[in-house]
C-alpha cells in the first residue's frame, strides 16, 4: 500500500489530487487549514475505494514553529492506521493567491504569500523527507504566472518562480536516495483558490477561457491526473521538471 501526503487537500487541486490517489488504490494523509468539514468529507469519499484509508490533519503553512507537532501527528497516523513509519509521495499543493499592486502591497500580504507558497513548503519538506521512503517522489505546485506578467501578481509570480527553481535544486540533493522531485504549473483553473476569485468575479472565466487553445479554463481534475501520473513509476526517469498544465494558455 502506497501512502501520499497532500497539503491543501480540502478543496481545489489538492482535493482532486487526493481523490485521484484514492481511485488508484493509494492511501492519503491530507491537510487543511480552515475547512475541517470539507477535509473530512474528502476523507469519506476517498475511503469509498476498497482497501484505501485516509486521514485529515490540520496544518498552517505560515506557522513553521508548529511543523514538529504536525510531524508527530503524521507519524502517529502512519503507525495507528497503516502500521507504518514511512510514506511514499508528497504533494506540496497548499498555497494562497490574490492580487496586490506594488503601490498597495503591505509587508503582511507579502509575508503571507512568501510563507504559504515558498518558505512553508520548503521547511515542511525538510521535516517530511526524513521519513519518506527511498525511491519516493515529490510534486510541487507552482504556477504559469511565473512565466507571465499580470498586474497585481508580482509577489505571487515571483515566489512561484522561486519554488520552481527550488524544485530543481532539491531534485539534485535527493537524487542519491532515488527520490524524484518535479513540479506542475497550473494555468487558470476553476477552483476557489485566490480568495475565491471566480466565485466573486464569474465574468473573469470567459476571457480566460478564450486565452486557451481549447476554449476553456482548467478543472482541478486536469491537474490531479498529471500530478498522480508524475509521481508514479511510469515517470521514473523524470525529475527536476516543471510541467505547465494550462491547456495552451496564452500559446
N, C-alpha and C positions, 0 to 999 in steps of 0.2 A: 504494500500500500504506500503510494507516494503521498506526501503532505506538502501543501503550499501555504505560505503566508501572504495575504493580500492586504495592503493598507488602503484605507478609504474604501472598504468593501460594502458599505451600506447603500450606496447609490451609484448611478452613472457607470462609467467604465469599470470601476472596481467591482461593483455588484455583478455586472455582466460577466466579468472575468471569473469571479468566484463561482457563479452558476455554471459557466462553461467547464471549469475544473470538475465540478460535481458530475456533470453529464459524462465526463470521460473517466469516472471512477477514481478521481483524485480528491482526497480529503482536504479541508480548508480551515485555516485559522484566519479569520478576517477581523479587521479593526474598524472602529467607528470613533468619532469624537463627540458628536451631538445626538445623533438619531439612533438610540439604542433599540427602539421598537422596530425600526427599519432593518437594522442589522440582525435582530433575532428572527425577523420574517425571512431574511435571506438564508439564515441557518436552516430553518424549517424546510425551505424549498430545496436546498442542497441535499438534505437528508432524505428526500423522497427517492433519491437514487440508491439502489440496493448496495448495502455494504459501505456506503460513504458516510463519514461523520464530519461535523463542522462545529465551530465554536466562535463566538464573537467576543472580542476583548476591547476595552476602551483604550485609546491612545491619542494623546495630543502631541503632534509633531513639533509644536513650538516649545514644549516643556522637556528639554533634553534631560533635566535632572530626574525625571520620572522614568527614564528608559530602563534603569536597572530593575525597578519594580515591575515594569512591563515584561521584561525578560523572564523574571521569576514566574509570572503568570503564564507565559508561553511554555516554559519548562514544566510547570505543574500540569497544564493541559495535555502536553505531549505524553507525560507519564500516566495520567489518570485515564485519558481517552484511548490512547494508542499504545501504551506501554513502550514508548519510545523516548530517546533522549536527543534525537536529531530530526531535522526536516530536510526537504529536498529543493523547494523552489521559493523564491522571494519575488514578489511584485511590488515595487515601490511606486504606488499609484496615488497615494494621498496627496492632496495639494489644494491650493486656493488660487483664485484669479480675481478678475475685476479691474477695470481700467482706472488709471490715475495719471493725469498730465503732470509733467515735471514741475510746472509752476504751482501746482496744488499739492504735490506729494509731501506727506508727513513722514517723519522718521518711524513712527509707529506702523504706518502702512508698509514702508519698505522692509522693516524688520519682520513683519508678519509674512510677507512674500518670501523673504530670504529664509526664515526658519522653517516654514512649511514646505517649500518647494526645493530647497537645497540643503541647508545645514542640518535640518532634522533627519531627512533620509540618509545623509552621509553617516551621521553618528548612530542612527538606528542600524544601518547595515554593518557598521563596525561591531556592534553588540551581537547581532544575529548570526553573522557569518562564522562566528566562533563555534557554533554548533550546527552549522549546515553540513550536510553530507558532502564529502568529496565527490566531484563529478556532478554537483548540483548546478543550478542555473538561476540567474537573476535577470529580470527585465525592469528597467526604469521607464517611467512615463515622462517624456519631455514634451515638446510641442512644436508644431510647424511655425509658431510665432517667432522662434529663434532665428528663422531664415527670412523673416518678413519685417516690415516696419509699420505697424499700425499705431496711430497716435493713441497715447494713453497706456501702452503696453511695454514701455521701455524697461521697467523693473522686471516684469514678468518674463518677457522675452529674453532679457539678458541672463537672468538666473536659470532659465531653462537651457540656455546655451551652455552655461557653466555645468549644469547637470549632465548634459550630453558629453562634454569634454571629460568630466569625471568618470563617466561610463568607460571610456577608452582606457584611462589610466588604471582603473580597478580591474578591468579585464586582463591587463598585463600582470598586475600584482597577484591575482588569484589563479592565474594560469597554472602554476605549479601544482595546485590542488585539482586541476581539471574542471574548475568552476567557470562556466561561461557567463559573460556579462554583456547584455545588449540593451538597447532602448527602442521604444517606438515613439514616434512624433505624431500625435493626432492632429488632424485639421479640425475645422469646425464640426462639432459633434453634439447631437441633440441630447443634452443631459442638463441637470440643474447645477452643473459646475459654473464657476464665475458668478457667484451670488445670484444664481437663478436667472441669468440674463435673458434666456429665451422665454421664460415664463413672464418676465416683466416687459419684454420687448419682442413679441412674436413677429413683428414686422421686420426683424433682422434676418429671419430664416430665409425668405425668398431671395434676397440679393446674394446671400452667402451660397445658397444652393446653385445659383446661376454662375458662380465662380468655379464650380466643379465641372469637370468634363462629363460627368454622369448626371448633372442637373439635380442633385440633392445634397444635403449635408449628411455627415456620418451618423450612424447609430452606435450606441455603446457595444452592441454585439459585433459590429465590424472590427472593432479594436480587440475585443476579447478573444476572438478566434485567432488573430495574429499573435497576440501575447502568448496564449497557451501553446500554439504550434511552435513558436520560437523557443519556448522552454523545453520542448520535447526532444527526444533523442534523434528525431528525424532532422533536426537542425544542429546536430552535434559538432559540425565543422564551421559553425557560425559564431563568432564572438567579436566584441568591440564595434558592433554596428549600431547605427541609429536609423531605423527604417521609418520613413514617412508613410502614414496610413491616412490619406486625406482625400481619396477619390480624385486625384489630379487637381487639387485646389490650386488655383492661380497658375495652372500649367501654361 
